[in-house]
Amino acid sequence: MSRAVGESNRRLLRARDTMDRDYAKPLDVAALARGPVADVLTCFAMAWLRPRG
């Protein structure tokens, strides 16, 4: 596994852990829009679209 893939996987796991932890809290859309959500969503999309072997 390359270093870039490893770092991407860690970012995805941190994002998933945050979503799991904050699941019961009300969704703050304004805070999401100000934060690095676009990067995380792009990361999820790229991981989903990555060819599986």
Buried (B, 14 or more C-beta within 10 A) or exposed (E): EEEEEEEBEEBBEEBEEEEEEEEEEEEEEEEEEEEEEEEBEEBBEEEEEEEEE
